[in-house]
Amino acid sequence: EKPSLSIVKRIRAAPDRLFAYWTDPALMARWFCPGDIVLRSVETDARPGGRFRIVMQEKDDGEVHDVSGTYQVFEPPQRLVFTWAWITMPERESLVALEFRPVDEGTELILTHSQFADEAARDSHRQGWSQLLDKLVAQFEGE
């Protein structure tokens, strides 16, 4: 069985609002890059079978990270599933599944990223997703 990861976050936003932060390019541009990486572009065709592409760039060495995929499941505001492949390694396509569960204080977001080629790829993505989700949580603090 291929390695996978799961991260659960509680976010102070209604599920429909949070879902939009994963599918609207203008909203994604506010947070969708880990650490101090710079987001260069976000394109989405948010619908079943639609595609997305995200281009990020390292500040220090200028390395470009280009990821894209296809929406497999599009059920607003409960569930979103999409493929995930880096342009430099398209043969290593993996799968990201998001569940948006309403709770009293907003939404419990469950991110599951599966079908990694190896444990090193999983561990690298865990770090990236954790940093990225911290930025998403920060979008709703103080509201």
Backbone as ProteinMPNN parsed JSONL, in Angstrom:
{"seq_chain_A": "EKPSLSIVKRIRAAPDRLFAYWTDPALMARWFCPGDIVLRSVETDARPGGRFRIVMQEKDDGEVHDVSGTYQVFEPPQRLVFTWAWITMPERESLVALEFRPVDEGTELILTHSQFADEAARDSHRQGWSQLLDKLVAQFEGE", "coords_chain_A": {"N_chain_A": [[0.839, -1.192, 0.0], [0.509, 2.225, -0.813], [2.094, 5.115, 0.688], [0.317, 7.518, 2.765], [-1.22, 10.533, 4.042], [-2.935, 12.31, 6.659], [-4.605, 15.18, 7.761], [-6.219, 17.095, 10.202], [-8.122, 19.967, 10.711], [-9.667, 22.56, 12.575], [-11.639, 25.199, 11.605], [-12.644, 28.552, 11.732], [-15.005, 29.143, 9.999], [-17.82, 28.924, 7.86], [-18.787, 25.872, 6.163], [-19.427, 26.263, 3.355], [-18.204, 28.676, 2.744], [-15.525, 28.114, 3.323], [-15.069, 26.072, 1.47], [-15.075, 27.551, -0.873], [-12.62, 28.828, -0.64], [-10.909, 26.923, -1.519], [-11.397, 26.643, -4.173], [-11.832, 28.985, -5.638], [-9.884, 31.045, -7.551], [-9.062, 33.699, -6.86], [-9.434, 33.771, -4.095], [-7.828, 31.621, -3.328], [-5.357, 32.653, -3.965], [-4.715, 34.175, -1.796], [-3.641, 32.521, 0.147], [-2.588, 30.009, -0.676], [0.136, 28.711, -0.567], [2.986, 27.242, 0.817], [4.97, 28.115, 3.742], [7.471, 30.563, 3.141], [7.285, 30.695, 0.453], [6.539, 32.085, -2.749], [3.505, 32.758, -4.313], [2.86, 32.435, -7.675], [0.915, 32.03, -9.699], [-2.543, 31.063, -10.013], [-4.845, 28.905, -11.362], [-8.108, 27.803, -11.967], [-10.631, 25.488, -12.888], [-13.192, 24.914, -11.608], [-15.0, 22.3, -11.266], [-16.586, 19.084, -11.756], [-14.25, 17.053, -13.368], [-12.9, 19.265, -14.243], [-9.854, 21.246, -14.394], [-6.959, 22.287, -12.45], [-4.241, 24.555, -11.806], [-1.3, 25.448, -10.17], [1.279, 27.679, -9.58], [4.264, 28.167, -7.946], [7.04, 29.865, -6.349], [10.3, 29.66, -5.028], [11.691, 31.933, -2.692], [14.421, 32.284, -2.066], [16.177, 30.806, -3.89], [14.868, 30.885, -6.308], [13.675, 28.648, -7.407], [11.109, 26.996, -9.182], [7.887, 25.719, -8.497], [5.515, 23.759, -9.82], [2.329, 22.684, -9.93], [-0.42, 20.584, -10.781], [-3.754, 19.364, -11.489], [-6.761, 17.322, -11.661], [-10.173, 17.784, -10.958], [-11.845, 15.341, -9.293], [-14.007, 14.689, -7.646], [-16.617, 16.833, -6.918], [-18.393, 18.312, -4.734], [-19.903, 20.68, -3.449], [-20.966, 22.026, -0.297], [-19.462, 19.952, 0.858], [-17.465, 18.026, 0.01], [-14.395, 17.567, -1.729], [-12.339, 16.33, -4.191], [-9.255, 15.771, -5.749], [-6.766, 15.14, -8.276], [-3.162, 15.255, -8.001], [-0.245, 16.444, -9.219], [3.145, 17.089, -9.777], [4.763, 19.12, -12.183], [7.324, 18.365, -12.85], [7.386, 15.695, -12.197], [5.262, 13.99, -13.4], [4.486, 11.35, -13.472], [4.186, 10.575, -10.892], [1.614, 10.912, -9.818], [-0.731, 11.772, -7.324], [-3.406, 11.72, -4.868], [-5.721, 14.009, -3.533], [-8.022, 14.451, -0.981], [-10.675, 16.259, 0.372], [-12.692, 16.878, 3.153], [-15.421, 18.651, 4.409], [-16.719, 19.323, 7.328], [-19.446, 20.458, 9.153], [-19.207, 22.114, 12.279], [-19.826, 23.355, 15.634], [-18.219, 25.695, 15.967], [-17.542, 26.36, 13.378], [-15.973, 24.834, 10.792], [-14.829, 21.521, 10.461], [-12.077, 20.536, 8.87], [-10.94, 17.949, 6.925], [-8.149, 16.753, 5.556], [-6.906, 14.492, 3.32], [-4.222, 13.04, 1.847], [-3.2, 10.878, -0.539], [-1.667, 7.931, -2.036], [1.088, 8.325, -2.445], [4.362, 8.149, -3.923], [6.483, 7.372, -2.309], [7.714, 7.264, 1.136], [9.265, 9.525, 1.695], [8.284, 11.471, -0.062], [5.697, 11.686, 0.986], [6.28, 12.699, 3.571], [7.464, 15.167, 2.987], [5.302, 16.467, 1.769], [3.529, 16.493, 3.938], [4.696, 18.403, 5.617], [4.532, 20.67, 3.932], [1.682, 20.875, 3.516], [0.883, 21.298, 6.18], [2.001, 23.821, 6.779], [0.711, 25.333, 4.832], [-2.01, 25.005, 5.545], [-2.005, 26.29, 8.006], [-1.774, 28.919, 7.134], [-4.237, 29.135, 5.87], [-6.039, 28.899, 8.045], [-5.362, 31.262, 9.359], [-6.562, 33.136, 7.703], [-9.104, 33.448, 8.656], [-8.995, 34.264, 11.248], [-9.733, 36.54, 13.812], [-12.105, 37.453, 12.782]], "CA_chain_A": [[0.0, 0.0, 0.0], [1.293, 3.452, -0.928], [1.966, 6.0, 1.849], [-0.669, 8.599, 2.738], [-1.237, 11.377, 5.232], [-4.22, 12.935, 6.963], [-4.503, 16.322, 8.677], [-7.536, 17.621, 10.585], [-8.069, 21.344, 11.235], [-10.937, 23.251, 12.822], [-11.488, 26.544, 11.056], [-13.796, 29.402, 12.067], [-15.69, 29.569, 8.776], [-18.849, 27.981, 7.426], [-18.283, 24.979, 5.111], [-19.521, 26.803, 1.993], [-17.187, 29.72, 2.613], [-14.232, 27.444, 3.301], [-14.996, 25.369, 0.19], [-14.703, 28.56, -1.881], [-11.193, 29.113, -0.495], [-10.189, 25.846, -2.203], [-11.798, 26.546, -5.582], [-11.848, 30.307, -6.264], [-8.481, 31.471, -7.686], [-8.791, 34.948, -6.132], [-9.316, 33.426, -2.676], [-6.651, 30.761, -3.176], [-4.164, 33.5, -4.076], [-4.44, 34.761, -0.483], [-3.049, 31.612, 1.129], [-2.219, 28.686, -1.161], [1.555, 28.419, -0.749], [3.558, 26.998, 2.138], [6.14, 28.859, 4.196], [7.7, 31.88, 2.526], [7.241, 30.546, -1.002], [5.705, 33.097, -3.388], [2.535, 32.233, -5.266], [2.959, 33.141, -8.952], [-0.37, 32.012, -10.4], [-3.539, 30.037, -9.689], [-5.905, 28.768, -12.363], [-9.012, 26.702, -11.642], [-11.881, 25.245, -13.608], [-13.739, 24.169, -10.481], [-16.176, 21.49, -11.611], [-16.144, 17.712, -11.988], [-13.481, 16.925, -14.596], [-12.137, 20.487, -14.487], [-8.453, 21.193, -13.987], [-6.369, 23.427, -11.751], [-2.785, 24.657, -11.89], [-0.747, 26.39, -9.199], [2.712, 27.876, -9.782], [4.894, 28.823, -6.797], [8.475, 30.064, -6.548], [11.118, 29.866, -3.83], [12.268, 33.282, -2.608], [15.885, 32.312, -1.987], [16.908, 30.346, -5.069], [14.069, 31.07, -7.508], [13.14, 27.38, -7.921], [9.673, 27.036, -9.47], [7.108, 24.525, -8.18], [4.343, 23.835, -10.69], [1.492, 21.519, -9.646], [-1.734, 20.647, -11.408], [-4.562, 18.173, -11.299], [-8.128, 17.285, -12.153], [-11.191, 17.583, -9.921], [-12.5, 14.048, -9.433], [-15.289, 14.818, -6.942], [-16.904, 18.242, -6.669], [-19.673, 18.309, -4.032], [-19.904, 21.791, -2.503], [-19.715, 22.354, 0.382], [-19.057, 18.817, 1.698], [-16.352, 17.177, -0.406], [-13.626, 17.943, -2.909], [-11.252, 15.366, -4.424], [-8.541, 16.103, -6.973], [-5.439, 14.567, -8.467], [-2.08, 16.178, -7.646], [0.994, 16.016, -9.879], [4.134, 18.124, -10.063], [5.127, 19.111, -13.599], [8.613, 17.687, -12.993], [7.218, 14.26, -11.941], [3.852, 13.678, -13.652], [4.227, 9.926, -13.247], [3.956, 10.4, -9.455], [0.315, 11.504, -9.486], [-1.333, 11.343, -6.066], [-4.807, 12.108, -4.748], [-6.06, 14.811, -2.363], [-9.452, 14.444, -0.664], [-11.034, 17.194, 1.424], [-14.039, 16.799, 3.701], [-15.785, 19.864, 5.136], [-17.765, 18.911, 8.263], [-19.862, 21.566, 10.019], [-19.13, 21.99, 13.733], [-20.355, 24.567, 16.27], [-17.37, 26.873, 15.769], [-17.198, 26.554, 11.969], [-15.823, 23.638, 9.962], [-13.708, 20.614, 10.642], [-11.534, 20.198, 7.562], [-10.122, 16.739, 6.934], [-7.369, 16.638, 4.326], [-6.22, 13.211, 3.156], [-3.421, 13.002, 0.614], [-2.848, 9.464, -0.646], [-1.014, 7.386, -3.23], [2.441, 8.852, -2.624], [5.333, 7.207, -4.473], [7.315, 6.863, -1.221], [7.543, 7.95, 2.418], [9.914, 10.839, 1.629], [7.321, 12.379, -0.694], [4.634, 11.916, 1.972], [6.771, 13.552, 4.654], [7.636, 16.509, 2.428], [3.97, 17.045, 1.587], [2.945, 16.762, 5.26], [5.236, 19.695, 6.048], [3.939, 21.71, 3.086], [0.261, 21.031, 3.83], [0.743, 21.882, 7.522], [2.275, 25.253, 6.655], [-0.338, 25.91, 4.0], [-3.253, 25.048, 6.328], [-1.855, 27.361, 9.0], [-2.108, 30.162, 6.426], [-5.686, 29.142, 5.648], [-6.652, 29.204, 9.343], [-5.105, 32.681, 9.632], [-7.487, 33.944, 6.899], [-10.379, 33.612, 9.358], [-8.757, 34.734, 12.613], [-10.097, 37.926, 14.053], [-13.364, 37.842, 12.121]], "C_chain_A": [[0.881, 1.252, 0.0], [1.063, 4.347, 0.297], [0.903, 7.077, 1.64], [-0.531, 9.426, 4.013], [-2.636, 11.932, 5.421], [-3.987, 14.032, 7.99], [-5.917, 16.835, 8.937], [-7.337, 19.003, 11.194], [-9.485, 21.829, 11.487], [-10.732, 24.708, 12.438], [-12.774, 27.315, 11.3], [-14.422, 30.003, 10.815], [-16.719, 28.498, 8.434], [-18.301, 27.114, 6.288], [-18.335, 25.569, 3.703], [-18.469, 27.88, 1.745], [-15.793, 29.108, 2.494], [-14.019, 26.702, 1.98], [-14.539, 26.338, -0.912], [-13.213, 28.895, -1.822], [-10.314, 28.046, -1.143], [-10.459, 25.822, -3.701], [-11.788, 27.87, -6.334], [-10.407, 30.824, -6.352], [-8.15, 32.745, -6.915], [-8.633, 34.676, -4.642], [-8.1, 32.543, -2.431], [-5.366, 31.583, -3.192], [-3.778, 34.119, -2.73], [-3.623, 33.847, 0.425], [-2.391, 30.356, 0.567], [-0.743, 28.578, -1.557], [2.18, 28.267, 0.631], [4.743, 27.909, 2.447], [6.262, 30.219, 3.557], [7.798, 31.785, 1.007], [6.259, 31.577, -1.566], [4.77, 32.431, -4.399], [2.597, 33.076, -6.538], [1.643, 33.153, -9.715], [-1.239, 30.857, -9.903], [-4.586, 30.064, -10.787], [-6.784, 27.603, -11.931], [-10.185, 26.679, -12.61], [-12.646, 24.309, -12.67], [-15.093, 23.536, -10.806], [-15.685, 20.062, -11.79], [-15.452, 17.599, -13.353], [-12.677, 18.157, -14.956], [-10.725, 20.36, -13.952], [-8.061, 22.418, -13.177], [-4.862, 23.393, -11.993], [-2.335, 25.749, -10.938], [0.76, 26.462, -9.432], [3.244, 28.71, -8.617], [6.387, 28.947, -7.068], [9.156, 30.318, -5.218], [11.697, 31.277, -3.851], [13.783, 33.261, -2.724], [16.59, 31.904, -3.278], [16.118, 30.432, -6.377], [13.481, 29.792, -8.1], [11.618, 27.47, -8.055], [9.052, 25.684, -9.149], [5.773, 24.665, -8.91], [3.535, 22.553, -10.491], [0.134, 21.691, -10.324], [-2.482, 19.351, -11.138], [-5.949, 18.349, -11.864], [-9.075, 17.033, -10.992], [-11.936, 16.282, -10.211], [-13.906, 14.059, -8.819], [-15.462, 16.289, -6.602], [-18.312, 18.318, -6.085], [-19.702, 19.43, -3.002], [-21.106, 21.703, -1.566], [-19.189, 21.196, 1.227], [-17.743, 18.154, 1.303], [-15.722, 17.668, -1.704], [-12.472, 16.946, -3.025], [-10.599, 15.727, -5.752], [-7.212, 15.367, -7.046], [-4.404, 15.668, -8.222], [-0.808, 15.674, -8.294], [1.884, 17.227, -10.149], [4.566, 17.994, -11.52], [6.434, 18.348, -13.837], [8.513, 16.174, -12.788], [5.768, 13.835, -12.195], [3.488, 12.211, -13.408], [3.936, 9.62, -11.776], [2.629, 11.029, -9.02], [-0.224, 10.899, -8.19], [-2.743, 11.929, -5.995], [-5.034, 12.86, -3.442], [-7.572, 14.79, -2.192], [-9.692, 15.374, 0.519], [-12.472, 16.944, 1.845], [-14.26, 18.036, 4.549], [-16.968, 19.506, 6.037], [-18.153, 20.081, 9.158], [-19.742, 21.189, 11.495], [-19.582, 23.322, 14.313], [-19.544, 25.817, 15.958], [-16.949, 27.088, 14.324], [-17.178, 25.256, 11.195], [-14.632, 22.818, 10.431], [-13.289, 20.184, 9.242], [-10.655, 18.971, 7.72], [-9.461, 16.626, 5.563], [-6.673, 15.278, 4.341], [-5.515, 13.224, 1.81], [-2.856, 11.587, 0.526], [-2.137, 9.153, -1.96], [0.346, 8.028, -3.512], [3.359, 7.761, -3.158], [6.185, 6.581, -3.367], [7.098, 7.698, 0.04], [8.186, 9.336, 2.419], [8.971, 11.861, 0.998], [6.183, 12.701, 0.272], [5.094, 12.911, 3.034], [6.965, 14.989, 4.191], [6.281, 17.203, 2.266], [3.299, 17.332, 2.931], [3.411, 18.131, 5.766], [4.598, 20.835, 5.251], [2.471, 21.95, 3.4], [0.066, 21.673, 5.196], [0.963, 23.39, 7.478], [1.161, 25.958, 5.885], [-1.65, 26.041, 4.79], [-3.185, 26.074, 7.452], [-2.187, 28.715, 8.378], [-3.612, 30.271, 6.17], [-6.415, 29.494, 6.949], [-6.533, 30.696, 9.648], [-6.043, 33.6, 8.826], [-8.761, 34.278, 7.684], [-10.215, 34.061, 10.81], [-9.153, 36.19, 12.71], [-11.371, 38.373, 13.372], [-14.484, 37.894, 13.132]], "O_chain_A": [[1.874, 1.324, 0.725], [-0.023, 4.343, 0.876], [0.623, 7.493, 0.515], [0.189, 9.052, 4.939], [-3.421, 12.017, 4.476], [-3.262, 13.84, 8.966], [-6.712, 16.991, 8.01], [-6.498, 19.193, 12.075], [-10.395, 21.545, 10.708], [-9.787, 25.361, 12.881], [-13.868, 26.788, 11.098], [-14.374, 31.214, 10.6], [-16.508, 27.313, 8.691], [-17.444, 27.565, 5.528], [-17.391, 25.397, 2.931], [-17.913, 27.971, 0.651], [-14.985, 29.534, 1.669], [-12.915, 26.705, 1.436], [-13.725, 25.987, -1.766], [-12.61, 29.212, -2.848], [-9.109, 28.244, -1.299], [-9.821, 25.063, -4.43], [-11.739, 27.87, -7.564], [-9.77, 31.022, -5.318], [-7.053, 32.857, -6.366], [-7.784, 35.286, -3.991], [-7.413, 32.706, -1.422], [-4.4, 31.245, -2.509], [-2.636, 34.539, -2.548], [-2.981, 34.319, 1.363], [-1.676, 29.683, 1.309], [-0.415, 28.378, -2.727], [1.926, 29.081, 1.519], [5.422, 28.405, 1.548], [5.278, 30.949, 3.441], [8.329, 32.683, 0.355], [5.26, 31.901, -0.923], [5.206, 31.638, -5.233], [2.409, 34.291, -6.488], [1.284, 34.167, -10.314], [-0.743, 29.829, -9.442], [-5.145, 31.114, -11.103], [-6.279, 26.539, -11.572], [-10.655, 27.715, -13.08], [-12.738, 23.102, -12.896], [-16.154, 24.139, -10.646], [-14.485, 19.844, -11.959], [-16.012, 18.005, -14.371], [-11.857, 18.114, -15.873], [-10.433, 19.472, -13.151], [-8.735, 23.448, -13.209], [-4.289, 22.359, -12.335], [-2.912, 26.836, -10.901], [1.437, 25.435, -9.476], [2.751, 29.802, -8.337], [6.937, 28.232, -7.906], [8.667, 31.083, -4.387], [12.139, 31.759, -4.894], [14.371, 34.11, -3.393], [17.512, 32.593, -3.715], [16.64, 30.091, -7.438], [12.863, 29.828, -9.164], [10.931, 27.956, -7.157], [9.609, 24.638, -9.48], [5.001, 25.586, -8.641], [3.994, 21.466, -10.84], [-0.388, 22.801, -10.425], [-1.923, 18.38, -10.631], [-6.277, 19.374, -12.462], [-8.819, 16.177, -10.144], [-12.579, 16.145, -11.251], [-14.856, 13.52, -9.386], [-14.553, 16.918, -6.059], [-19.298, 18.382, -6.819], [-19.545, 19.174, -1.808], [-22.188, 21.331, -2.018], [-18.523, 21.44, 2.234], [-16.975, 17.755, 2.179], [-16.4, 18.114, -2.63], [-11.721, 16.743, -2.072], [-11.281, 15.96, -6.75], [-6.615, 15.018, -6.027], [-4.728, 16.856, -8.235], [-0.333, 14.589, -7.959], [1.436, 18.245, -10.677], [4.716, 16.884, -12.03], [6.627, 17.757, -14.899], [9.432, 15.439, -13.152], [5.108, 13.36, -11.271], [2.327, 11.881, -13.168], [3.487, 8.521, -11.452], [2.554, 11.62, -7.943], [-0.182, 9.686, -7.986], [-3.212, 12.556, -6.945], [-4.602, 12.418, -2.377], [-8.317, 15.072, -3.131], [-9.004, 15.293, 1.537], [-13.362, 16.814, 1.005], [-13.386, 18.428, 5.322], [-18.098, 19.396, 5.56], [-17.302, 20.642, 9.848], [-20.124, 20.093, 11.904], [-19.712, 24.307, 13.586], [-20.112, 26.881, 15.713], [-16.081, 27.92, 14.061], [-18.22, 24.644, 10.961], [-13.572, 23.353, 10.754], [-14.057, 19.545, 8.522], [-9.741, 18.95, 8.544], [-10.129, 16.429, 4.548], [-5.937, 14.961, 5.275], [-6.143, 13.398, 0.766], [-2.12, 11.15, 1.411], [-2.028, 9.992, -2.855], [0.712, 8.247, -4.667], [3.154, 6.581, -2.876], [6.567, 5.415, -3.457], [6.394, 8.707, 0.016], [7.684, 10.237, 3.091], [8.873, 12.992, 1.473], [5.753, 13.851, 0.369], [4.375, 13.857, 3.357], [6.66, 15.926, 4.929], [6.136, 18.382, 2.588], [2.572, 18.318, 3.052], [2.613, 18.916, 6.28], [4.175, 21.84, 5.822], [2.048, 23.098, 3.536], [-0.823, 22.508, 5.361], [0.197, 24.149, 8.071], [0.73, 27.05, 6.255], [-2.322, 27.07, 4.71], [-4.203, 26.666, 7.811], [-2.809, 29.561, 9.021], [-4.188, 31.357, 6.244], [-7.329, 30.319, 6.933], [-7.479, 31.318, 10.133], [-6.287, 34.734, 9.239], [-9.418, 35.28, 7.403], [-11.206, 34.219, 11.522], [-8.928, 36.972, 11.786], [-11.688, 39.562, 13.382], [-15.622, 38.201, 12.777]]}, "name": "protein", "num_of_chains": 1, "seq": "EKPSLSIVKRIRAAPDRLFAYWTDPALMARWFCPGDIVLRSVETDARPGGRFRIVMQEKDDGEVHDVSGTYQVFEPPQRLVFTWAWITMPERESLVALEFRPVDEGTELILTHSQFADEAARDSHRQGWSQLLDKLVAQFEGE"}
